[in-house]
Amino acid sequence: MKELRCIVFTDREVVTAITERRRKLNDVFPEGDVTSLDYTIDRGVTAKLSVTLNGAVSELAIAEQELQAAVVGYCMSRNIPLPAVADKALYVIKGRATLMITMNFRKPARLVVLGVE
C-alpha cells in the first residue's frame, strides 16, 4: 500500500509558521505588518514576504528548506499528525503552499501467494 497526503496552507498559516519558526530560532524578522506573500517556483518553492512599517517596505526571502521546516513545525505545534518516516515536499497548488507527504513509494511491492500449503 502506498499513501499520498496533502496539507494545503492559507497565506496566514504560512506567515504564522515562518514567524513562529524565526522567533523560536531567534532569527531576525522585520518589524511591521506583512502586506504580501509571493511564491516563486524554480527548482523548488521559495517565498517572499513584504513587510511594511511606517510606509517603508522590507522584503524577506525564505528559502525552500526554511519554508518546509516552518510548515512542518506549524503542523507539529498544532498536533497535526505527520509520519516521521515519509518523504515530504513543498509545492504550490492553486496559489497555496501545499505539503505533500508520501509513504512507501520507494518500497517494492511484496508478493503474497494465497492458497499454498
C-alpha positions in Angstrom: 0.0 0.0 0.0 1.2 3.5 -0.8 -0.1 6.7 0.7 -0.2 10.3 -0.5 -1.3 13.0 1.8 -1.6 16.8 1.0 -1.9 19.6 3.5 -2.8 22.9 2.0 -2.0 26.1 3.9 -3.6 29.5 3.8 -1.3 32.5 3.4 -2.0 33.5 7.1 -0.9 30.0 8.2 2.3 30.2 6.2 3.1 33.7 7.6 2.4 32.4 11.1 4.6 29.3 10.5 7.5 31.5 9.3 7.3 34.0 12.2 6.9 31.2 14.8 10.0 29.4 13.5 12.1 32.6 13.3 11.1 33.6 16.8 11.9 30.1 18.1 15.4 30.2 16.4 16.0 33.9 17.4 16.3 34.8 13.7 15.7 38.3 12.5 12.2 39.2 11.3 11.5 42.8 10.2 9.1 44.8 12.3 5.8 45.8 10.8 2.8 44.3 9.1 3.1 41.5 6.5 1.5 43.0 3.4 2.1 40.3 0.8 3.3 36.8 0.4 4.5 35.6 -3.0 5.8 32.2 -4.1 8.5 31.5 -6.7 8.7 28.1 -8.3 12.2 27.4 -9.8 13.9 24.2 -8.8 11.8 24.3 -5.6 9.5 26.7 -3.9 10.7 29.9 -2.3 8.6 32.6 -0.6 9.0 36.4 -0.5 7.3 38.3 2.3 6.8 42.1 2.1 6.7 43.8 5.5 5.5 47.4 5.8 6.4 49.7 8.7 5.5 53.5 8.6 5.3 53.3 4.8 8.7 51.7 4.3 8.6 48.2 2.8 11.1 45.5 3.6 11.3 42.2 1.8 12.3 38.9 3.3 13.2 35.9 1.1 12.5 32.5 2.6 14.4 29.5 1.1 12.6 26.2 0.4 14.2 24.4 3.3 13.2 27.1 5.8 9.7 27.3 4.3 9.3 23.5 4.5 10.7 23.4 8.1 8.3 26.2 9.1 5.1 24.4 7.8 6.2 21.1 9.3 6.9 22.8 12.6 3.5 24.6 12.3 1.8 21.2 12.0 3.7 19.7 14.9 2.9 22.6 17.2 -0.8 22.1 16.4 -0.8 18.3 16.9 -1.4 17.5 13.3 0.0 14.0 12.9 2.9 13.7 10.4 4.6 10.4 9.8 8.3 10.5 10.8 9.3 8.0 8.1 7.9 9.7 5.0 9.0 11.9 2.1 7.9 15.5 2.5 8.0 18.0 -0.3 6.6 21.5 -0.7 4.6 22.5 -3.8 2.3 25.4 -4.8 -1.1 24.2 -5.9 -3.7 26.8 -7.0 -1.6 29.6 -5.3 -1.4 27.9 -1.9 1.6 26.3 -0.2 1.0 22.5 -0.1 3.0 20.0 1.9 2.9 16.7 0.0 3.7 13.6 2.1 4.3 10.3 0.5 4.7 7.0 2.3 6.0 3.6 0.9 6.6 5.0 -2.6 10.1 3.6 -2.7 9.4 0.2 -1.2 9.0 -2.6 -3.6 5.6 -4.4 -3.6 5.5 -7.6 -1.6 4.4 -10.7 -3.4 1.7 -12.5 -1.5 0.8 -16.0 -2.5 -2.5 -17.3 -1.3 -3.6 -21.0 -1.1 -0.1 -22.5 -1.0 0.3 -25.2 1.6 
